[in-house]
Amino acid sequence: MTAPRPSPTSGRPPRTTGTSRPPTRATRSPPARASACFTAAHDRLTEAGVRTPRLRYADATHRHLPADAAVVEDLTGGSLEDALAREPGAAGQLMARTAELLATLHSRTGPRLGKVAVVDGGGSSHPGTCAERVAEGALRCVADAARREPRVAAARRELEDTVHALAAEVRPRDRHTLVHGELGPDHVLLTRDGQPALIDIEGLTYCDVEQEHVFLELRFGPHYQALRVPGLDEARLRLYRLSMHLGLVSGPLTLAEGDFPHPERMREIAEHNLRQALSLLKSAS
């Protein structure tokens, strides 16, 4: 894992800070291999008409290499992240194309909550609802962070009560939207003619689209306005936003205690997101 480069306010969150709770052994299907997650996600995106590098060859037998292997199309246009920095005048057009891609992605739904590789195979990787799973993860993040940060310990009861209150506001829903799950401008490559294509697709999941939008808002920063859509559930947005910030306190603090090569960067991310989480407490009260 490399150190996140951008600032704490708009930067790439560490990958270890998710708030999802692993399903119980009694209710989940066996976890899919990374190669199965990748190929299932590629096939689902292709079927949905969502551009991603084309899969040329996949081998999970270890016949040719001592690991799962895949050969994918080489997209030569660079990343959307680099293009937005290099060509600010083209940002409007690039973001409009990305919004179209996301509209196609989010128009697809699945029958259950969980990773595409599991759900499309007839299984279920998560019990309960997306909101329940996120709330449980948020409570674990509060407990983890409280052991490492006195300000979280002091506000622990209020944070837990707010998570419960926000979760209680979420109304039942029978729709599970196809989402990328970790989409920032670094996870979009451009074709030679400037069309966006999604990469790092192994986490493709059916869940609430609001969870995707909370992450999009964080990662795209001022460019998120082009991706904003009407009709999102405000109750879900409030819960998922607080949960995300709590995860970005707990995860970086945990990394900073270990042998992560840039602990000061992790503490910066944790500090910024702690301020955000505490400010959400005030707005929720």
C-alpha positions as CSV (number, residue, x, y, z in Angstrom):
1,M,0.0,0.0,0.0
2,T,1.3,3.4,-0.9
3,A,0.7,6.6,1.0
4,P,-2.3,8.6,-0.1
5,R,-1.1,11.7,-2.0
6,P,-3.9,14.3,-1.8
7,S,-4.9,16.4,1.2
8,P,-7.1,15.2,4.0
9,T,-10.1,17.1,2.7
10,S,-10.1,15.6,-0.7
11,G,-7.7,12.7,-0.5
12,R,-7.9,9.0,-1.2
13,P,-8.9,7.2,1.9
14,P,-6.9,4.2,3.0
15,R,-8.3,1.0,1.7
16,T,-8.3,-0.5,5.2
17,T,-11.0,1.8,6.6
18,G,-14.2,0.3,5.3
19,T,-17.0,0.0,7.8
20,S,-18.6,-3.2,6.4
21,R,-19.1,-6.0,8.8
22,P,-18.3,-9.5,7.6
23,P,-21.4,-11.6,7.5
24,T,-21.9,-14.4,10.0
25,R,-20.8,-17.8,9.0
26,A,-24.3,-19.1,9.2
27,T,-25.8,-16.6,6.6
28,R,-23.1,-15.9,4.1
29,S,-21.9,-17.8,1.1
30,P,-18.2,-18.7,0.9
31,P,-16.1,-15.6,0.0
32,A,-15.3,-15.4,-3.7
33,R,-11.7,-15.4,-4.9
34,A,-10.2,-12.1,-6.1
35,S,-10.0,-13.5,-9.6
36,A,-13.7,-14.5,-9.5
37,C,-14.7,-11.1,-8.2
38,F,-12.8,-9.5,-11.1
39,T,-14.1,-11.6,-13.9
40,A,-17.7,-11.4,-12.5
41,A,-17.5,-7.7,-12.2
42,H,-16.0,-7.4,-15.7
43,D,-18.8,-9.5,-17.2
44,R,-21.5,-7.6,-15.3
45,L,-20.2,-4.2,-16.4
46,T,-19.9,-5.4,-20.0
47,E,-23.4,-6.7,-20.0
48,A,-24.6,-3.4,-18.5
49,G,-22.8,-1.3,-21.2
50,V,-20.4,0.3,-18.7
51,R,-16.9,0.7,-20.2
52,T,-14.1,-1.0,-18.4
53,P,-10.8,-2.4,-19.9
54,R,-11.7,-5.5,-21.9
55,L,-10.7,-8.8,-20.5
56,R,-8.5,-10.6,-23.0
57,Y,-7.5,-13.7,-21.0
58,A,-8.0,-15.0,-17.5
59,D,-6.5,-18.0,-15.8
60,A,-7.2,-19.0,-12.2
61,T,-5.6,-22.5,-12.5
62,H,-2.0,-21.3,-11.9
63,R,-1.0,-23.3,-15.0
64,H,1.2,-20.5,-16.3
65,L,2.0,-18.4,-13.3
66,P,2.0,-19.2,-9.5
67,A,-1.0,-16.9,-9.1
68,D,-4.3,-16.0,-10.7
69,A,-3.6,-14.1,-13.9
70,A,-5.5,-11.8,-16.2
71,V,-4.6,-9.9,-19.4
72,V,-6.7,-6.8,-20.0
73,E,-6.9,-4.1,-22.6
74,D,-4.3,-1.3,-22.4
75,L,-6.1,2.1,-22.2
76,T,-3.6,4.8,-23.2
77,G,-5.4,8.0,-22.2
78,G,-4.2,8.1,-18.6
79,S,-6.3,8.5,-15.6
80,L,-9.2,10.9,-15.1
81,E,-7.4,12.3,-12.0
82,D,-4.4,13.3,-14.1
83,A,-6.5,14.7,-16.9
84,L,-8.5,16.9,-14.5
85,A,-5.2,18.3,-13.1
86,R,-3.5,18.6,-16.5
87,E,-6.4,20.0,-18.5
88,P,-8.8,22.0,-16.3
89,G,-10.4,23.5,-19.3
90,A,-11.6,20.0,-20.3
91,A,-13.0,19.2,-16.9
92,G,-16.6,19.9,-17.8
93,Q,-16.6,17.6,-20.7
94,L,-14.7,14.8,-18.9
95,M,-17.0,15.0,-15.9
96,A,-20.1,15.0,-18.1
97,R,-18.9,11.8,-19.7
98,T,-18.2,10.3,-16.3
99,A,-21.7,11.2,-15.1
100,E,-23.2,9.4,-18.1
101,L,-21.1,6.3,-17.3
102,L,-22.3,6.4,-13.7
103,A,-25.9,6.9,-14.8
104,T,-25.6,3.7,-16.8
105,L,-24.0,1.8,-13.9
106,H,-26.5,3.0,-11.3
107,S,-29.5,2.1,-13.5
108,R,-28.7,-1.6,-13.0
109,T,-30.0,-3.4,-9.9
110,G,-29.6,-6.8,-8.2
111,P,-31.9,-9.0,-6.1
112,R,-29.8,-8.9,-2.9
113,L,-27.1,-7.0,-1.1
114,G,-23.6,-8.1,-1.7
115,K,-20.7,-8.5,-4.1
116,V,-21.6,-9.2,-7.7
117,A,-19.5,-12.3,-7.8
118,V,-21.6,-13.8,-5.0
119,V,-25.1,-12.4,-5.8
120,D,-25.0,-13.1,-9.5
121,G,-24.0,-16.6,-8.6
122,G,-27.2,-17.0,-6.6
123,G,-25.7,-16.4,-3.2
124,S,-25.8,-13.7,-0.6
125,S,-22.7,-12.2,1.0
126,H,-24.3,-9.9,3.5
127,P,-27.3,-10.5,5.8
128,G,-29.7,-7.7,6.6
129,T,-29.8,-4.3,4.8
130,C,-27.1,-2.0,3.6
131,A,-28.1,0.6,6.3
132,E,-27.9,-2.1,9.0
133,R,-24.5,-3.2,7.8
134,V,-23.1,0.3,7.6
135,A,-24.5,1.2,11.1
136,E,-22.9,-1.9,12.7
137,G,-19.6,-1.0,11.0
138,A,-19.8,2.6,12.2
139,L,-20.3,1.4,15.8
140,R,-17.3,-0.8,15.6
141,C,-15.3,2.2,14.2
142,V,-16.4,4.3,17.2
143,A,-15.2,1.6,19.6
144,D,-11.9,1.2,17.8
145,A,-11.2,4.9,17.6
146,A,-12.3,5.5,21.3
147,R,-9.4,3.2,22.3
148,R,-6.9,5.4,20.5
149,E,-8.3,9.0,20.6
150,P,-9.5,10.7,23.8
151,R,-11.9,13.0,22.0
152,V,-13.7,10.0,20.5
153,A,-13.8,8.4,23.9
154,A,-15.3,11.5,25.4
155,A,-18.0,11.7,22.6
156,R,-18.5,7.9,22.3
157,R,-22.0,7.8,23.8
158,E,-23.1,10.7,21.7
159,L,-21.6,9.2,18.5
160,E,-23.2,5.8,19.2
161,D,-26.6,7.4,19.9
162,T,-26.4,9.4,16.7
163,V,-25.5,6.4,14.6
164,H,-28.5,4.5,16.1
165,A,-30.8,7.6,15.5
166,L,-29.7,8.1,11.9
167,A,-30.1,4.3,11.2
168,A,-33.6,4.5,12.7
169,E,-34.6,7.2,10.2
170,V,-33.8,5.0,7.2
171,R,-37.0,3.5,5.7
172,P,-37.1,0.0,4.1
173,R,-36.1,-0.3,0.5
174,D,-36.3,-3.3,-1.9
175,R,-33.8,-1.9,-4.5
176,H,-30.1,-2.8,-4.6
177,T,-28.1,-0.7,-7.0
178,L,-25.0,-1.7,-8.8
179,V,-22.1,0.4,-7.5
180,H,-18.4,0.5,-7.9
181,G,-17.8,0.9,-4.1
182,E,-14.5,2.9,-4.1
183,L,-14.8,5.3,-7.0
184,G,-12.4,8.2,-7.3
185,P,-10.9,9.9,-10.3
186,D,-7.9,7.6,-9.9
187,H,-10.2,4.6,-10.6
188,V,-11.2,6.0,-14.0
189,L,-9.0,5.5,-17.0
190,L,-9.5,7.3,-20.4
191,T,-9.6,5.7,-23.8
192,R,-7.6,7.2,-26.6
193,D,-10.7,9.4,-27.6
194,G,-11.3,10.5,-24.0
195,Q,-14.1,8.1,-22.9
196,P,-14.0,7.1,-19.2
197,A,-13.6,3.4,-18.2
198,L,-13.8,2.0,-14.7
199,I,-10.9,0.1,-13.1
200,D,-10.3,-1.6,-9.8
201,I,-13.7,-3.2,-10.2
202,E,-13.3,-6.2,-7.9
203,G,-15.5,-4.6,-5.3
204,L,-18.5,-4.2,-7.6
205,T,-21.5,-4.5,-5.3
206,Y,-25.2,-4.3,-5.1
207,C,-26.1,-1.9,-2.3
208,D,-27.6,1.6,-1.7
209,V,-26.6,4.1,-4.3
210,E,-26.3,6.8,-1.5
211,Q,-23.2,4.9,-0.2
212,E,-21.5,5.4,-3.5
213,H,-22.5,9.1,-3.6
214,V,-21.0,9.8,-0.2
215,F,-17.7,8.4,-1.4
216,L,-17.9,10.2,-4.7
217,E,-18.4,13.5,-2.9
218,L,-15.3,12.9,-0.8
219,R,-13.1,11.8,-3.7
220,F,-14.2,14.1,-6.5
221,G,-14.3,17.2,-4.3
222,P,-15.3,20.3,-6.4
223,H,-15.9,18.1,-9.4
224,Y,-18.6,16.1,-7.6
225,Q,-21.3,18.7,-8.6
226,A,-21.3,17.2,-12.1
227,L,-22.1,13.8,-10.6
228,R,-24.8,14.9,-8.3
229,V,-28.3,13.4,-9.0
230,P,-31.8,14.2,-7.7
231,G,-33.8,11.8,-5.6
232,L,-31.2,10.5,-3.2
233,D,-32.4,9.5,0.2
234,E,-31.3,12.2,2.7
235,A,-31.6,9.8,5.7
236,R,-29.2,7.3,4.1
237,L,-26.8,10.1,3.1
238,R,-26.6,11.3,6.7
239,L,-25.9,7.8,8.0
240,Y,-23.4,6.9,5.3
241,R,-21.6,10.2,5.6
242,L,-21.1,9.9,9.3
243,S,-20.1,6.3,8.9
244,M,-17.5,7.1,6.3
245,H,-15.9,9.8,8.5
246,L,-15.8,7.4,11.4
247,G,-14.1,4.8,9.3
248,L,-11.6,7.4,8.2
249,V,-10.8,8.1,11.9
250,S,-10.5,4.5,13.0
251,G,-8.6,3.1,10.1
252,P,-5.9,5.7,9.8
253,L,-5.3,5.7,13.6
254,T,-4.9,1.9,13.4
255,L,-2.4,2.2,10.6
256,A,-0.5,5.0,12.4
257,E,0.1,2.6,15.3
258,G,1.7,0.0,13.1
259,D,4.6,-0.1,10.6
260,F,2.8,2.0,8.0
261,P,5.6,4.1,6.3
262,H,3.8,7.5,6.7
263,P,2.0,7.6,10.1
264,E,1.9,11.3,10.1
265,R,-0.2,11.3,6.9
266,M,-2.6,8.8,8.6
267,R,-2.9,11.1,11.6
268,E,-3.7,14.0,9.3
269,I,-6.5,12.0,7.7
270,A,-7.9,10.9,11.1
271,E,-7.8,14.5,12.5
272,H,-9.6,15.9,9.5
273,N,-12.3,13.2,9.6
274,L,-12.7,13.4,13.3
275,R,-13.5,17.1,13.0
276,Q,-16.0,16.3,10.2
277,A,-17.7,13.6,12.4
278,L,-18.0,15.8,15.4
279,S,-19.5,18.6,13.2
280,L,-22.1,16.1,12.0
281,L,-23.0,15.4,15.6
282,K,-23.8,19.1,16.1
283,S,-25.9,19.3,12.9
284,A,-27.8,16.1,13.9
285,S,-28.7,17.4,17.3
